[in-house]
Amino acid sequence: MPFCPHCGAEYRDSFTVCKDPFLIALIQSLVSIFSKIFGKLK
């Protein structure tokens, strides 16, 4: 199992996110932005 270089947590798969709160907030904001963009395109 590969380990996260930031927090040392094990990756269960390639989509596992580091527990770093900054990264989590950044990813959540990106996901919300993309969901709004794709929602408008539909």
Buried (B, 14 or more C-beta within 10 A) or exposed (E): EEEBEEEEBEEEEEEEBBEEEEBEEEEEEEEEEEEEEEEEEE
